[in-house]
Amino acid sequence: MNITHNKEKMTKKLLSWYDANKRSLPWRDHPSPYAVWVSEIMLQQTRVEAVKPYFNRFMQELPTLQALAECEDDRLIKLWEGLGYYNRVRNMKKSALICMERYHGQLPCEVAQLLQLPGIGLYTAGAIASIAYRIPVCAVDGNVMRVFARILYLEDDISSEAVKNKFRTIIQDYIPNRCDAYNQALMELGALICVPNGTPYCDRCPVSSECIAYQRNDTTRLPLKKAKKQRTIEQHTVLILLHQNKVHLMKRPTQGLLADLYQFDFLEGYYTANEIKKYCSTFATMKRIEPLSASKHIFTHKEWHMQGWLAVIDDLKYENDIWCDQQDLMHTYAIASAFHIYKDIALQALSGAENNES
């Protein structure tokens, strides 16, 4: 078999395909440095379609880097609610404050300066520099490594940091003058055609003729990646406490998992109805209790398996905790996405309580 690969042909075909087929995305249609940065941070661990409404709302409320720097923390977290990985937006505010102090309220264009900002790694720095400032640097993430692993038939473990550096060196040599379009074309190809976890759509790929894995009929095996460690499983009980048309919230610690977000009463292990009554007896009188749906939330290294209870209480002894009504639950407090099924139940319960009173 005559295996061929031509860098110039690949570049020309890829850019032609991108020009004809690229998706219209709000950050792509108006690629200011700030918009590119916000979109790239949001797109980490999150699908494009899920990001769109968050991006539009975020840019409407915080249209400039200065607005982000001046935003109150609770409001910022609320804007991010549902996207998860909240350290992303905390680091964005830290970066915004640095840019206001050092760079006259603008994101720097040099990769070395971008890398000094919290939360910006090599991929994000490359994306901002190339897309917003058209500096010819690569932007290499998992999607791009997958594309090149197949095109060049690279059988390295892409989870290795040394291999990631190897890929960056290789891909940097491919970057043309239209670096902004080229990097986005690679991302688009990886998202739509050269997909993970299954058979890529090689029959629709603009560069299949330059893809060595395709010519060897060996695309699904690549890229190679070391198996992830098995996640640990934790069992918890989520308790929604209702008292006089308000629900009880607790703020998580300032460090660690889901830091500074709000949650309902969160108990280690599975509690029975009698154990819930005993838990509540120290601070209130139980009027009614009912079981709720079970739920599961997956983190990178662990899973929370949760069972839920809703309890209506009276004769509350301690009222200096956080008790919020329906409006505050919707608009003020950022509830960790792990508890969103229970947030919906709490909102329905509060709505029903208000309707019963009216």
N, C-alpha and C positions, 0 to 999 in steps of 0.2 A: 504494500500500500504506500502510495506517495503522500506523506504527511506534509502539509504546508501551513505556514503562518507568515503573514506579511503585515508588519506594524502599520505602514502607511495606508494600506487597503482597509485594515480594520478601523483605523481612525476615521477615514473618509466615510465608510459605510455607517459607522456608529453615529456620527454627527448628522448625516443625512436622515437617518431613521429618527433621531431625536427631534430634529427640526420639524419633521412631518407628524410626529406622534406624541410629543410631550404633553403631559397633562397641564391644564390650567390650574395653578395652585396660588393662593393669595400671596404667599411669600415669594413665589417664583415670578409672579406677574409684576411685583414691585420690590425688587431685591435690594433694598437699602441694607447697610451693614447691621442695623438694629433688628430689622425684620428677619434677615437671614439667621442671625444669632438666636433670636427667640424661637424660630421654627426648628432649628437644629437641636436646641436643648429639649424642646417639646417632643421631637420625633425620636429621641432616645427611648427605647423600650416601648414605643407607642406607635400604632398604625396611623397612616396618613389621614384616613377618613375620620378617625377619632380625634385627631389633632385640629382639624379645620375649625370647628366651632370654638374651641378653646383659644386658638390663635386669634381669631377675629375679635373675640370678647376681650382678650388681653390687650391687643393693640388699640382697641377702642378706648379702654379705660386707662392704659398706660402707653400712650403713643410715642413717647420719647424715652431716651435713656435717663434723662433727669426725672421724669415722672416715676420711673421704676425706682430710682435711688431714693426718692422721697416718700414712697408708698409705705404705709404702716404695715407691720409684719402680719397682723391678723388678717388684714384685707388682702394682702399678697397671697397668703396661704389659701384664703377662700377662693380667690381667682383661679388657683391651681387645683382646687378640690376636684377629685376624680381622676386626675392624671397620674397620681402616685409619684413615688420617688421624689419626695418633697425637698430633699437636699438640693435638687437641681435648681429650684426657684430661690432657695436661700442663697445659694452661691451666685445666682444671677444678680441679686440685690447687692451682695458684697462686691461683685465685679463692677456694677453700675456706680457704686460709691467711689471705687478706685478710679474709674474713667472720668468721673466728675472732677476728681482731685488732680489727676496726672495728665489727662488727654483732652481737656477742654470739653468734656461732655460727649466725646465721640469714642467709638471702639477703635483701637489702633489697627493698622493694616498689616504690620509685620508679624509673622508667625511667632517669632521669639517673644514679642511683647504680649501677644494674645495668650501664649502659654503661661504667662505669669498671672493671669486672671483666674480666680477660683472657678472650678468646674469646667474649664476649657482644656481639653486634651489635644492630641495631635490631629485627630480627625476633625473636630470642630474648628480648630484654628485653620486647618487647611481649607475647610468649606467656606469660612468667612473670608479668608484672604483671596481665594480663587473666585468665588461667586460674586462677592460684593465689591472686591477691589481689583479683580482680574489679575492677580499675581499668580504666575504659573507654578503652583505647587499642587501636589496630589492631596486628595481627601479620601483616606482609606479606612473603611469600616468593614463589618462582616459581609455586607452585600458585595462590596467591591472585591474583597478577597475571594469570595466564592466565584465571581465572574472570572477573575484572572486565574484562579486555580484550575478552572475548566479550560479556559482558552489556551493557557500555556502548559497544561497538564502537570501542575505542581503538586507533588504528593507529600507536602510538608504538613505537620500538625499546626493548623492556624490558630490554635489556642496558645501557642508558645510565643512569648514576647520577642524572642530572637527571630522567629519566622515572620511575625508582623513587620519587624524592621526590614527583613529581606523583601517582603512584598512592597513596602513603601519605596525601597530603592529601585525595584523593577518598574513599578508603576510610574514613578517620577519621570522615568525615561520616555514614557509614552505621552506625557502632557504636551498638547499642542498650544498654539497661540490662543485658540478659543478655549482657554482652560475652564472658564465658567460653564460653558455648555458641555464640555467633555466630562467633567466631574459629575455634573447632573445627569448626563446621559448614562454613565456607568451605574449611578444609583437607580435610575429609571429601569435600566436593563435588568438589574438584580431584583428589583421589586416586582416587575411585570412579566419578565420572560425567563430569566435565569434563576428561577425560584428555588428556595431551600426545601428540604424535607419531602422530596418526591421527584418526579420526572420534570425537567425543565421543558419549556415550549420551544424546542429547537427548530421546529418547522416554521416558527414565526420570528426566529432570531435573525437580526440583520447581519450578524458577524459569524454565523455558524460555519461558513466556508473557511474562516480563519481560526476556528476553534479546534485544537488538537484533540480534546476529550471527545468532541462530537465525531471527529473523523475516526477515532478509535472505538466509537460506540461505547463510551465509558463515562458518561456524564453524571449519572446518579451516585456514583461512588465518591465523587469529589464535591466539596473539599473534605480532607481528613481532619477530624477534630476529636480530641480526647474526650471520652465519656464523662459526663458531669457526675459529681458525687451525688448519692441519693439524699434527697431532702429528709430532714427530721420532721416528725409529725407531733404537734402539740394539740392537746384537747383543752377547750375553753368554754365557758358559759358566758353568754351576753345577756344582760338583764336590763330591760327597758323599764325604768321606774317612772310612773305617772302620779302626779300630785297636783290637784287643782288646775287642770288644763296646762300643766307644764311637765317637761321631762328632765330628768337628771342627767347631767353631763359631767365627765371628768376629763381633765387635761393630762395628756401623756407627758412623761418626763422630757426635759429639754435635750437629752442625749439619748441615742439609741434608736431603735426601730420606731418609725412613725412619730418622731420627736415633735413635740409641741402641738400635735393635732388633738382633736377632741374625740371622745368615745363615750359609749354608755358604760354602765357598770360592767367590768370585765374581770371574770373570776377564773382562776386556774383550775382546770379539771371540769368534769361534767357534774352539775348539781341536780339533785332531785327537787321536787316541789317542796318537800318538807325542809330540805336544806336551804332553799331560797327563803322560806318563811322564817327560819332561824336566823339567817343573815339579816333579814329586814327587821327582825324584832328588836334589835339594839337601837334603832333610830326611828321606828314608825310602827303603826298598826297596819297589818295586811288586810285589805278589803277584798281583793280578787287577784287571782293568778291564772295565767293560761300559757300553755306551751306554744312555741313558735317554730318556724321552719329551721331545719339545720342548714348550715352554710359552710363553705370552705373557701379559704383565701390562700393563694400560693405566692410565696416570696421566693427569692433566689435560692436560699439554702434551707428553708423550712416551710411547712404548711400548717395553717391554723384550721383545725376542724372544730367548728363551733355549733353549739346548740343554744337556742334562745328561749327566753321567758319574758312575758310582759306582766308586770305587777302594778296594780293600783293600790296606793297606800294613803293613809290618813294619819292624823295626830303626829305630824312630823316634829321631831325633837330638835333637829339641826337644820336651819333654813339658810345658812350662810354659804352653802355650796352653790354650784351653777345650776340654776333651774331656768330653762328657756321655753318660750312659747313657740308656736308654729312658725311665726315669721322669723324669729331669731334662728331657729333651726335651719330654715331655708336660706337665710341671707347673711347671717353673722358668723356662725361657728363652722369651721371647716372640719367635717367628720372624715376620718380616715376611710378610704375606699373599701377597706376590708369589712366595714360595717354598713355599707350602703343598703343592703337588703333590710337591715334593721332600722336604718334611718327612714326608709320608705314606710315601714310598719309604724314607726313612731309618728310620722306625719299623718298617716291615716287615722291613728288613734287620737291624736290631738284634734284633728278635724272633726271626728265623730263626737268628741267630748264637747267641742264648741257648739256643734249643731244641736246636741241634746240640751244644752243650756239655753239656747236662743228660742 
